[in-house]
Every structure is written in structure tokens, then in C-alpha cells.
């Protein structure tokens, strides 16, 4: 199933790196970027499936449906070693490519 493929790929994103919805979709040969967002919103295991590492293609942090919202997402990104400035991540520095 698509969801399981997405989650398996997400687990491969190393500490200190992020991935975009688009790159995550392409990594499983899909163009279902919106589905990726839906999968992140319904993630029931954020400890093992770090959905906070998925950001927008322009580096914008994007939304976070977990407890604490965007503030919590930024906190988790920083805890992971990723700098966030003005709600954006420097993709040149932190982007993971599969």
C-alpha cells in the first residue's frame, strides 16, 4: 500500500535532515503529494515515524497536526539539529535525497 511505502521511506531520513512532500512522493514513484500530507496528518506513531521532518518544497516548515502544532514541529526540528529561521529550513543544508 502507498501509506506503508511512504512510512518506510520516512524512516530512512537521517537525523539532522528533512525531506519535502514532493521528494518523499517521488521516492516511491508517486506524484501523490497531497496524499503524503494526509499520511503525515494521520500518523499514529510520531516517535517511530518522524513526520515533523517533512517540509514544504520552499523550505517552509508547514503544518503539524501533533500536539503543540507548528511550535512543537519547530521544537522537534531543532532538537534534531535542524536550524529553523522565520519558519523555514535551509534545504541546501538540510535536505535529504533518496
Secondary structure, 3 states (H helix, E strand, C coil): CHHHHHHHHHCCCCCCCEEEHHHHHHCCCCCCHHHHHHHHHCCCCCCCCCHHHEECCCCECCCCCCCCHHHHHHHHHHHCCCCCECCECCHHHHECCC
